[in-house]
Amino acid sequence: MSIQVAPKINSQAQTDFLPLLGTDYVEFYVGNAKQAAHFYMTAFGFQALAYAGPETGMKEKASFVVRQNKLTIVLTTPILTNNEVADHVYKHGDGIKTIALVVNDATSAWEETTKRGAKSFKLPTTLEDNNGTVVTSGIHIYGDTVHVFVERKNYHGIFMPGFRKWENEYFKPKDTGLLYVDHCVGNVGWNQMNPWVKFYENVMGFKNILSFDDNDISTEYSALMSKVMSNGNGYVKFPINEPAEGKKKSQVEEYLEFYQGEGVQHVAMATNDIVKTVTELRNRGIEFLRVPSSYYDDLLERVGSIDEDLTPLKELGILVDRDDEGYLLQVFTKPVEDRPTLFFEIIQRKGAKSFGKGNFKALFEAIEREQAERGNL
């Protein structure tokens, strides 16, 4: 299993009690995993990888695994009712259940986090087949979301024991240049951001590397607050959002209402050529938020010189922001579910380590226009 290649390791990583090597996979609980897998393959360019279900001894659910470069998505659906997966889908709709993290020792990861106050989701468990062993464990985080720790250094199979190879010989979509998980953003309830910041600091050894208040992230109508948490080596980053007071309903409030609780708002997926990736995604039917064309009138004055031609950026609605270390390009899809909940970010970093603060106002005004069309602003 290949893992995310991330920025340079700093000295803190040497003493980190929870050394994380990257994102192993993101698991969605969905109403129909077979059809969802086809969507992610057709629209986003993922490839068929593995399957588990009744044929492999898993009786209550089925899981299809798709992969593109170092991005792995597991799509799990209930086959019977009265189980955790069915209850999750009924309450939340299609959504992210698991953010799985690569570790060298899943037992130690569980012990270190639970003794610091994490609620156990899964005891350390060893899975074995002819390709070796995988050890997994897990803890609860916000809402019904969990982190699963995956130790696969002694495994040489395609995904993990219990899964068989899944091939679609008639359909092998071309990838779209998506590379790895850059970050995952969580939405939490009123006055819950700081408690979850403390959780990541105290339980998982993360640091708060960036903070945005309602002055940074606000429009005429709504506002939110956000803090970005990063693990010791910088491989894993989790921004956490909460609502702030505004004249109308914020995007976080809309999410919390329709997801019926806290959860993952979006996954940012990295690319090395955002123009090519977004062009391909749009050609396959993925819809993106659009900012007014006036955003681009003074773009180069705001961010300075960039390598890209402005014309395709404007055509595709790609946003640009700069920090002290470089610049980034980013764009956001519309929600990919029927409920206005989960969406994706496509991001290309050209030195920048930040999260597009200069784009917040234009982006959130675009989100508000979508909310207004839904009658939820």
Secondary structure, DSSP 8 states (H G I E B T S, - for coil): ------S---GGGGG-SS----EEEEEEE-S-HHHHHHHHHHHH--EEEEEESGGGT--SEEEEEEEETTEEEEEEEESSSSSHHHHHHHHHSSEEEEEEEE-S-HHHHHHHHHTTT--EEEEEEEEEETTEEEEEEEEE-STT-EEEEEE-TTB-SSS-TT-EE---TT------SEEEEEEEEEE--TT-HHHHHHHHHHHH--EEEEEE-TTTSB-SS-EEEEEEEE-TTSS-EEEEEEEE--SS--HHHHHHHHHTS-EEEEEEEEES-HHHHHHHHHHTT--B----GGGGTTHHHHH---SS-HHHHHHHT-EEEEETTEEEEEEEB--SSSSS--EEEEEEEEB--S--GGGHHHHHHHHHHHHHHHT--
